[in-house]
């Protein structure tokens, strides 16, 4: 049985929620392996909409085991609120159906305070974070001062860990002109939440290894996108974790040989939330039309997404650095009715032509896209479930994208509904 990793190939918001949900019906275990509750998935199932931030998409499917790996930073209060919300929608969530890595690092109430204080201090140079404390939590992990889920089971050892943490963060908060966080307040909050969250704690690496040995299909669910990767993205306008499929192994506790197929979710145009370079952005009526048709607002923050033409250079780079085997092309229907479309096939920097996204922030800001114009289509693609249901020009657009990104389309999504999906190749059947 093949195991599949699903990752974004752009700047996130590519429609991973629907694809993961579609694939989760064929999986036995669904694993989140990086990020936090700054990334949202919207699922539409039988006319009902579920908005998930931290819970794996498989949680809404009966009979599936959902897992949060140690590569995720977990806000226990936000997680419990999300569990309560899906329970009210009739979804069963229990320690039998949902597990969290006992060695996962926690997002604490002081982390959002740090996030907001630092963004305010940056002024016009702000990164554009969600303000949910993801970055500061990952910093604590790398700085070896984080509070982990398993620490909540050791009340006597919790106080010295909190003291060590606050020695660092309160000095920073004072330097930013903010109030220091109270020691007793933080310890009290942690002791209060411990009995509610600890029942879900488990040695996830062992749970997953047993599932693998039993031949159960595992679906690894990524968050954000390749160009937000802390190493390979548009640094410093990136997230605080590795978003590529390679992180699926480290962030879950399974070896890299456990991943048999990498599926890159790719929108038929390009969007981005927050600050940072965006070569194909259309700050005009085209971008406005794409945003309105595609309902381009963040699931978590509600922020309006910046919109632009498809960037084949960026996606091709994401495919190469991410080991993507095939893509799931989403939101094709948003392009319906446009007389002509443009695709970025290269970049110009200082009069020279380049075929990659540069690492330098200065060069990223100087990039100018080179476009190829292709005909659009007047017919509707919405709801198509086979190639025969697509207009000829839409098929030509897809084929041209495949040529430019040097990867095949494995799945095609033509609406938010899960059944409106054309399967070219089953990722689980490699």
MIVO-950432 format. One record per residue (C-alpha): residue number from 1; residue in three letters; x, y, z. Coordinates in pm, whole numbers, plus 32768, in hexadecimal, padded with zeros to 4 digits. Example, Ala and Ser with C-alpha at 12.3 -4.5 7.8 and 13.67 -1.06 7.14 Angstrom:
residues 2
 pos code east north   up
   1  ALA 84CE  7E3E 830C
   2  SER 8557  7F96 82CA
***
This chain:
residues 430
 pos code east north   up
   1  UNK 8000  8000 8000
   2  UNK 8091  8151 7F99
   3  UNK 80AF  8274 808D
   4  UNK 8077  83D2 8004
   5  UNK 80F6  8529 8071
   6  UNK 8023  8655 800D
   7  UNK 80D1  87A8 8002
   8  UNK 8090  88FD 7F6F
   9  UNK 8160  896A 7E44
  10  UNK 8123  8AE2 7E57
  11  UNK 80ED  8BD0 7F7F
  12  UNK 7FE2  8AFD 8026
  13  UNK 7E68  8B19 7FFF
  14  UNK 7E76  8A2E 7ED3
  15  UNK 7D43  8966 7F38
  16  UNK 7DF0  8851 7FFE
  17  UNK 7CC2  881E 80DF
  18  UNK 7BE1  8792 7FD1
  19  UNK 7CF2  86B9 7F37
  20  UNK 7D5E  862C 8087
  21  UNK 7BF4  85E4 80DB
  22  UNK 7BC6  8538 7F8A
  23  UNK 7CFD  8466 7FC2
  24  UNK 7CAE  8421 8131
  25  UNK 7B8E  8341 80C7
  26  UNK 7C99  8259 8036
  27  UNK 7D86  827E 8161
  28  UNK 7D81  81DF 82B9
  29  UNK 7E54  82E2 8371
  30  UNK 7E72  8459 8332
  31  UNK 7F9E  8513 83C7
  32  UNK 7FEA  8685 83F0
  33  UNK 8165  86AC 83F7
  34  UNK 81B9  8821 840B
  35  UNK 812C  897B 844B
  36  UNK 802A  89DD 854B
  37  UNK 7ECE  8A72 8555
  38  UNK 7F3A  8B87 8469
  39  UNK 7EDB  8AB2 833C
  40  UNK 7D70  8A67 82F0
  41  UNK 7CBB  8964 8221
  42  UNK 7B56  8989 81AA
  43  UNK 7A9C  8844 8164
  44  UNK 7945  882C 80C1
  45  UNK 78A5  86D9 8103
  46  UNK 773D  868E 80A6
  47  UNK 76F5  8801 80A1
  48  UNK 778B  8838 81FA
  49  UNK 78BE  8918 8224
  50  UNK 79D0  88C8 8320
  51  UNK 7AE5  89C3 8365
  52  UNK 7C10  891A 8401
  53  UNK 7D52  89BE 8475
  54  UNK 7E11  88B9 853B
  55  UNK 7D4A  8776 8527
  56  UNK 7DAC  8696 8400
  57  UNK 7CA8  8696 82EB
  58  UNK 7C66  8523 8320
  59  UNK 7BC4  856A 846F
  60  UNK 7A71  85A1 83C9
  61  UNK 7A7D  8445 832C
  62  UNK 79FE  8322 8402
  63  UNK 7AED  8202 8437
  64  UNK 7C2B  82CC 83F9
  65  UNK 7D42  830A 84F1
  66  UNK 7DAD  8477 84F8
  67  UNK 7F06  84D1 857B
  68  UNK 7FC9  860E 85CC
  69  UNK 813E  85CE 85B3
  70  UNK 825B  8665 8679
  71  UNK 82B0  8753 855C
  72  UNK 8174  8819 85AC
  73  UNK 8169  8926 86B9
  74  UNK 8026  88FB 877A
  75  UNK 7F51  8A00 8828
  76  UNK 7E94  891B 8919
  77  UNK 7D7F  8A18 8958
  78  UNK 7D43  8A53 87E6
  79  UNK 7D4D  88DC 87A7
  80  UNK 7C4C  8893 88B4
  81  UNK 7B69  89A8 882D
  82  UNK 7B82  8910 86D3
  83  UNK 7B32  87B6 875B
  84  UNK 79FF  8844 880A
  85  UNK 7991  88EE 86C8
  86  UNK 79A1  87B6 85EF
  87  UNK 78FA  86EB 8701
  88  UNK 77D6  87DE 86F3
  89  UNK 77C7  8792 8580
  90  UNK 77A0  861F 85CF
  91  UNK 790A  85B1 859F
  92  UNK 7992  84B6 8699
  93  UNK 7AE6  8517 8727
  94  UNK 7B7A  8437 8834
  95  UNK 7CCD  83A3 8894
  96  UNK 7C6B  8279 87BC
  97  UNK 7C44  8352 8683
  98  UNK 7D3A  846D 86C2
  99  UNK 7E9E  8474 8750
 100  UNK 7F9C  858A 878D
 101  UNK 8112  854F 87A5
 102  UNK 817B  8555 890F
 103  UNK 82BC  860B 88AB
 104  UNK 8207  8720 87EB
 105  UNK 8266  887F 885D
 106  UNK 8150  8960 88DD
 107  UNK 80E2  8ABB 8878
 108  UNK 80AD  8B78 89BC
 109  UNK 7FD9  8CAF 8A04
 110  UNK 8112  8D88 8A04
 111  UNK 8173  8D25 88A0
 112  UNK 8061  8DEF 87EE
 113  UNK 80C2  8F1B 88C4
 114  UNK 8225  8EFF 8845
 115  UNK 81AA  8ED3 86E0
 116  UNK 80DB  9011 86EA
 117  UNK 81E4  90DC 87A2
 118  UNK 82F2  9083 86A8
 119  UNK 8214  90C3 857A
 120  UNK 81BC  9219 8608
 121  UNK 832D  9265 863E
 122  UNK 837C  920F 84D3
 123  UNK 8287  9313 8450
 124  UNK 827C  9315 82D4
 125  UNK 8377  91F5 82CA
 126  UNK 828B  9107 837E
 127  UNK 8285  8F9D 8308
 128  UNK 810B  8F7D 8305
 129  UNK 80E8  8E5F 83FC
 130  UNK 7F96  8DE9 8478
 131  UNK 7FF7  8E5A 85D6
 132  UNK 7FAB  8D06 866C
 133  UNK 8100  8CCC 8706
 134  UNK 817E  8BC9 860F
 135  UNK 82D2  8C6A 85D5
 136  UNK 8325  8CA7 8746
 137  UNK 82BF  8B3F 8798
 138  UNK 83AC  8AB4 868F
 139  UNK 84BD  8B99 8714
 140  UNK 848E  8B03 886D
 141  UNK 84A8  89A9 87D5
 142  UNK 85F1  89FD 872B
 143  UNK 8668  8AB2 8866
 144  UNK 8620  897C 893A
 145  UNK 8543  8A36 8A2D
 146  UNK 83EC  89C5 89AA
 147  UNK 82DE  892A 8A81
 148  UNK 827B  87E0 89E1
 149  UNK 8135  8724 8A04
 150  UNK 81D9  8614 8AD7
 151  UNK 8253  871F 8BCC
 152  UNK 80EC  8757 8C39
 153  UNK 80F0  85FC 8CD5
 154  UNK 820C  866D 8DBE
 155  UNK 8177  877D 8E9F
 156  UNK 82AC  878F 8F7C
 157  UNK 8394  87C4 8E56
 158  UNK 82B3  88C3 8DAC
 159  UNK 830B  89F0 8E85
 160  UNK 8484  89F2 8E3D
 161  UNK 843F  89C9 8CCA
 162  UNK 8354  8AF4 8CD3
 163  UNK 8456  8BBF 8D93
 164  UNK 855E  8B78 8C8B
 165  UNK 846A  8BD6 8B77
 166  UNK 83FE  8D1C 8C19
 167  UNK 8565  8D87 8C60
 168  UNK 858A  8DA1 8AE9
 169  UNK 8436  8E1F 8A7A
 170  UNK 83EC  8F20 8B86
 171  UNK 8535  8FCE 8B3C
 172  UNK 84CA  8FDC 89CF
 173  UNK 836D  9059 8A23
 174  UNK 83FB  916F 8AFD
 175  UNK 84E8  91D0 89E4
 176  UNK 83BE  91EE 88F9
 177  UNK 8301  92C5 89F1
 178  UNK 8208  91B6 8A4F
 179  UNK 81A4  9132 8BA4
 180  UNK 825C  8FF9 8C1E
 181  UNK 8192  8EBA 8C3A
 182  UNK 813D  8E40 8D97
 183  UNK 81E6  8CFE 8E0C
 184  UNK 80C8  8C87 8EE9
 185  UNK 7FC9  8CD9 8DDD
 186  UNK 807C  8C04 8CDA
 187  UNK 80B4  8ADF 8DC6
 188  UNK 7F46  8AEF 8E2C
 189  UNK 7ECF  8AE8 8CC5
 190  UNK 7FAD  89BE 8C74
 191  UNK 7F3F  88F5 8DA2
 192  UNK 7DD5  8940 8D51
 193  UNK 7DEC  88CD 8BE7
 194  UNK 7EC2  8799 8C2F
 195  UNK 7DAB  86A1 8C88
 196  UNK 7CE3  8709 8B55
 197  UNK 7DF9  86E2 8A54
 198  UNK 7ED4  85CA 8AE3
 199  UNK 7DDC  84B1 8A8F
 200  UNK 7E2F  84EE 8920
 201  UNK 7FAA  84DA 8956
 202  UNK 805E  83AE 88C2
 203  UNK 81B0  833B 883B
 204  UNK 813D  838D 86DC
 205  UNK 8274  8303 8634
 206  UNK 821F  81AE 86C4
 207  UNK 80AD  81C8 866A
 208  UNK 810A  8218 8503
 209  UNK 8217  810E 84EE
 210  UNK 811A  8007 855B
 211  UNK 8022  8087 8459
 212  UNK 812B  8074 834B
 213  UNK 818E  7F14 83AC
 214  UNK 8020  7EAD 83A2
 215  UNK 8006  7F27 823B
 216  UNK 7F1E  8049 828B
 217  UNK 7F1B  816A 8195
 218  UNK 7FAA  82AA 8228
 219  UNK 7F5D  8404 81A1
 220  UNK 8050  8518 8209
 221  UNK 7FA4  866B 8208
 222  UNK 807B  87A2 81E1
 223  UNK 8020  890A 8229
 224  UNK 807C  8A51 8179
 225  UNK 8146  8A26 8036
 226  UNK 82A3  89EE 7FAC
 227  UNK 82F1  8B5E 7F7C
 228  UNK 82A9  8B9C 80EE
 229  UNK 83AD  8A9A 8154
 230  UNK 84A1  8B2E 8251
 231  UNK 85CA  8AB1 8184
 232  UNK 8551  8ABB 801D
 233  UNK 8442  8BC4 801B
 234  UNK 843E  8D3D 7FED
 235  UNK 8504  8D7D 812B
 236  UNK 84C7  8E3A 820E
 237  UNK 8359  8E3D 819D
 238  UNK 832B  8CCF 81F4
 239  UNK 8297  8BF6 8303
 240  UNK 836D  8B6C 841F
 241  UNK 8379  89FF 83B5
 242  UNK 83DB  8926 828F
 243  UNK 82AB  88F7 81B1
 244  UNK 8341  8801 80B6
 245  UNK 82F5  868D 80AB
 246  UNK 8448  863F 8146
 247  UNK 83BD  86C8 828C
 248  UNK 82AB  85BE 8288
 249  UNK 83AA  84BF 82FC
 250  UNK 844E  858E 840F
 251  UNK 830A  8630 8480
 252  UNK 8252  84E7 84A7
 253  UNK 8366  83FF 851D
 254  UNK 8366  8315 83F1
 255  UNK 8490  82E8 830B
 256  UNK 8496  8389 81B0
 257  UNK 8469  8236 8109
 258  UNK 830B  822F 819A
 259  UNK 829B  8333 8099
 260  UNK 824D  8297 7F49
 261  UNK 81AF  83BA 7E8E
 262  UNK 81B8  8535 7EB7
 263  UNK 808A  85F4 7E36
 264  UNK 80B2  876C 7E0B
 265  UNK 7F70  8832 7E26
 266  UNK 7F7D  8945 7D20
 267  UNK 7E7F  8A56 7CDC
 268  UNK 7E35  8AA6 7B6D
 269  UNK 7E9E  8C0C 7BB8
 270  UNK 7F6F  8C9B 7CD6
 271  UNK 7F15  8D37 7E26
 272  UNK 7FD0  8DB1 7F54
 273  UNK 7F6C  8E31 80AE
 274  UNK 803E  8F32 8163
 275  UNK 817E  8FE0 8102
 276  UNK 8293  8F6F 801C
 277  UNK 82EF  8F5D 7EAB
 278  UNK 81E9  8EEC 7DB0
 279  UNK 8265  8F10 7C47
 280  UNK 811B  8EC1 7B98
 281  UNK 8039  8F88 7C81
 282  UNK 7F23  9047 7BD0
 283  UNK 7ECA  9176 7CA0
 284  UNK 7DBB  91D0 7BA8
 285  UNK 7C69  915E 7B26
 286  UNK 7CF8  9007 7AC9
 287  UNK 7D6F  8FC7 7C2B
 288  UNK 7C29  9048 7CB6
 289  UNK 7B61  8F62 7BD2
 290  UNK 7C32  8E33 7C35
 291  UNK 7C04  8E87 7DA5
 292  UNK 7A8C  8EB2 7D86
 293  UNK 7A57  8D79 7CB4
 294  UNK 7B3D  8CA6 7D8B
 295  UNK 7ABC  8D2F 7ED9
 296  UNK 7C24  8D77 7F34
 297  UNK 7C19  8DBB 80A6
 298  UNK 7CED  8D04 81AA
 299  UNK 7C3D  8BEA 8265
 300  UNK 7CEB  8C43 83AC
 301  UNK 7D14  8DBC 839A
 302  UNK 7C0D  8E2A 82A0
 303  UNK 7D19  8EFE 81F9
 304  UNK 7CEC  8F4C 808A
 305  UNK 7DE1  8E8D 7FAF
 306  UNK 7EB4  8F33 7EA6
 307  UNK 7E6D  8E97 7D51
 308  UNK 7F2C  8E71 7C0B
 309  UNK 7F77  8D99 7ADD
 310  UNK 8006  8C39 7AED
 311  UNK 817D  8C3C 7B30
 312  UNK 8212  8B09 7A89
 313  UNK 8377  8B66 7AF0
 314  UNK 831F  8B65 7C60
 315  UNK 8255  8A23 7C50
 316  UNK 8365  8970 7B8A
 317  UNK 845F  89D1 7C97
 318  UNK 8373  8956 7DA8
 319  UNK 8351  880B 7CF2
 320  UNK 84C8  87DE 7CDD
 321  UNK 8520  883C 7E43
 322  UNK 83F1  8787 7ED0
 323  UNK 8410  863E 7E13
 324  UNK 82AD  8665 7D92
 325  UNK 8240  8542 7CB4
 326  UNK 80FE  85DA 7C2F
 327  UNK 8015  86FA 7C73
 328  UNK 7EA9  8727 7CCB
 329  UNK 7E36  8856 7C03
 330  UNK 7D26  8915 7CBC
 331  UNK 7C32  8A33 7C77
 332  UNK 7C3A  8A0C 7AFE
 333  UNK 7AD0  8A81 7AF8
 334  UNK 7B36  8BDA 7B78
 335  UNK 7BCF  8C1A 7A20
 336  UNK 7A89  8BD0 7967
 337  UNK 7A19  8CE7 7880
 338  UNK 7B68  8D9B 7869
 339  UNK 7BB8  8DEE 76FD
 340  UNK 7D2C  8DB6 7727
 341  UNK 7E18  8D41 7837
 342  UNK 7F83  8D89 787E
 343  UNK 8089  8C99 7905
 344  UNK 81DA  8D02 798B
 345  UNK 82E5  8C37 78D4
 346  UNK 841D  8CEC 794C
 347  UNK 84A9  8E17 7A08
 348  UNK 857A  8F45 79B0
 349  UNK 8665  8FE3 7AAF
 350  UNK 872D  9111 7A48
 351  UNK 86FC  90C7 78D8
 352  UNK 876D  8F5C 78F5
 353  UNK 868F  8E27 78DA
 354  UNK 8682  8D29 79F6
 355  UNK 85BA  8BE7 7A19
 356  UNK 85B2  8BCC 7B93
 357  UNK 8532  8C91 7CBB
 358  UNK 8665  8D3B 7D57
 359  UNK 86C0  8D16 7EC6
 360  UNK 8727  8E81 7EFB
 361  UNK 8613  8F65 7F7F
 362  UNK 869E  907E 7EA6
 363  UNK 868B  8FAA 7D6C
 364  UNK 8535  8F23 7DC9
 365  UNK 84B2  9087 7DDA
 366  UNK 8551  90D5 7C87
 367  UNK 84B6  8FAA 7BCF
 368  UNK 83E3  8FFF 7A9F
 369  UNK 830C  8EE7 7A0D
 370  UNK 8321  8E7A 78A2
 371  UNK 81C6  8E13 782D
 372  UNK 8134  8D2E 7729
 373  UNK 7FCD  8D79 76C3
 374  UNK 7EE1  8C57 7689
 375  UNK 7D70  8C56 7624
 376  UNK 7C69  8C32 772F
 377  UNK 7B17  8B85 7715
 378  UNK 79B0  8BF7 772C
 379  UNK 7916  8AAA 7798
 380  UNK 78FC  8A42 7906
 381  UNK 79EC  8948 799E
 382  UNK 793F  894F 7AF0
 383  UNK 78D9  87F6 7B62
 384  UNK 7986  873A 7A48
 385  UNK 79E6  85D9 7AAE
 386  UNK 7A98  8562 7973
 387  UNK 7B7C  85ED 7866
 388  UNK 7A58  85D3 7775
 389  UNK 7999  86CE 7846
 390  UNK 7AA3  87DA 7816
 391  UNK 7AB4  88DC 76FD
 392  UNK 7BCD  889C 7604
 393  UNK 7C80  89DF 7662
 394  UNK 7C78  8980 77D2
 395  UNK 7D21  8835 7780
 396  UNK 7E27  88F1 76B3
 397  UNK 7E66  89D9 77DD
 398  UNK 7E9C  88AE 78C1
 399  UNK 7F85  8804 77C9
 400  UNK 8052  8941 77A4
 401  UNK 8076  895B 791E
 402  UNK 80EF  87F1 792B
 403  UNK 81F8  8840 7826
 404  UNK 8272  8976 78DA
 405  UNK 8281  88E5 7A3A
 406  UNK 8309  8796 79C1
 407  UNK 8211  86C8 7A8B
 408  UNK 80C8  861D 7A3A
 409  UNK 7F6F  8674 7AB9
 410  UNK 7F01  8550 7B92
 411  UNK 7DBD  85EB 7C0E
 412  UNK 7CE5  8708 7B92
 413  UNK 7BEF  87C4 7C6F
 414  UNK 7ACF  887F 7BCB
 415  UNK 7A0B  88FB 7CFB
 416  UNK 7A1A  88F6 7E79
 417  UNK 793F  87BD 7E7E
 418  UNK 7A13  8688 7EB9
 419  UNK 7972  85BA 7DA3
 420  UNK 79BF  86C1 7C9D
 421  UNK 7B18  862C 7C6B
 422  UNK 7BB9  858E 7B3B
 423  UNK 7CB1  847D 7B98
 424  UNK 7DBE  8449 7A94
 425  UNK 7E99  8378 7B77
 426  UNK 7E4C  82EC 7CCF
 427  UNK 7F6F  8357 7DB1
 428  UNK 7F2E  822A 7E90
 429  UNK 7F5D  813C 7D6C
 430  UNK 80CC  817F 7D1C
***
